[in-house]
């Protein structure tokens, strides 16, 4: 089965997340005076992701592709919103949304990887998938650093949003070109 | 497989390139420096200020172990004022509580690490405003009064005039209440004292009322500027704040074209409609792109002046509250590229000498091929209360933003060029500002600051062991500890 679209779209998504992620951590750290406050933002993200997984799980086999699209769009929305928020409570709210998107993306990705591979023959395609998504992340971080030095972290948020949208479009287009 | 190898190779090359590009000392995360990123050094430790008792203990400990103490706020000074090799750095930014507001008496008491933005947020609801501060509000109160800063305000001298009193932890471990009536000899020493007379714990500032201003933008010429200023700005009792810029655009207007931003009291509208403090800094991205072009390219610089002028002219007639006018944008100027930086210098020139100075300075900048990005001009009323006062008469302060390489070789050339400007400043009976990298020679410093002997003699009296130490002291104040 052809899973090139999955590799491409998710490489785009890791490019988007890799570009912002390390700098996003710094951004969050600057919001709070204490490490506990910073920790709380992360806890909210993981709790949201964990809780969402339980609601998503029974529907995963049917909606995996749709959720990949939705998670990327949700992340794009969060990226566009970040530069505009001015209070911590909104950061927490966005962390909840991002936790939900994270659960959708991570779970769907795994299910689709399993769907598109056969038991006993998974090593190579999974390795291939991992290579391209990780390499995308590597490029993203280096480019992200250069961009922030030159411009602002806001640019990175917007660029990341664009890449997320691109990622979701790639998945959506594969819906129309493959039988799922 | 080849494709993957190629991608890995490319990533590897990018990593090596980044490592090489960021390999300079100015990027060393284990060293301490300030906003200039010049002379990074290793310090013994950086301590976050939390409690008064902790600070007293820390000072005692430093003295017992013969360690120096340096005091840091936002570290926007650029001459090593906030750290010293192998010493203790006290980071005051976490010592930032608003302690007391007295709306009737128009006073506020804050811990020294509070920023001007913190102060503005606290007093804006009472319809109060600061008498004076820098153009931007990102600095700490303690830092600003230690450099006796000044800003766009026309009628309130330099920052020392806004200070009612402060508590100072001196080298002997005592906490002294310092004002114009109590321990008064320390008042003009610690204010504008660059952290050498002790640790300012908290400060009481006198306030004024928030007002509504209307911005007026005028074009003028450097030759006509003193008379323009006297007549249209200082001579107009409604004018409260003023800032001017000099064109650096190559060509006819170079060091001659100017425009002025004047803030005059506006009684035709209600302050209440304009006094909400802006939380976000708008337009950072386009401003930063433009400033980067101004920094990097000749055509960018040509464009920049015109665009800047057009932008400000489009702002003509806009209304702004005093508190918002005193919160100028700054994020667009931040610069993080490794190996070089934007470095500030400020020259104070007597009002009438301004045209001659500007003309000659333009020649030096061009001869020495100095990369000068921006000059803003502010007025500073004569104010010689601080011992190291720069406003020895009514002066224009020219804040010059240079772009320079941080390498030793390029810095030596840069220094030689700037010393020529300082010579000119001294010839014109001016002074230069001390919170920036000290390119001046000791002789130039002594000529510009006639009372420096008194300053350093007092330092010996209050802190004979040089517990409070920094590079300003090392350079001008005699031997290091």
Interface residues (C-beta under 8 A of the other chain):
Chain A: X33 X84 X86 X131 X135 X138 X139 X142 X145 X148 X149 X150 X151 X152 X154 X155
Chain B: X4 X7 X8 X11 X14 X15 X18 X94 X279 X280 X284 X285 X288 X289 X292 X331 X336 X337
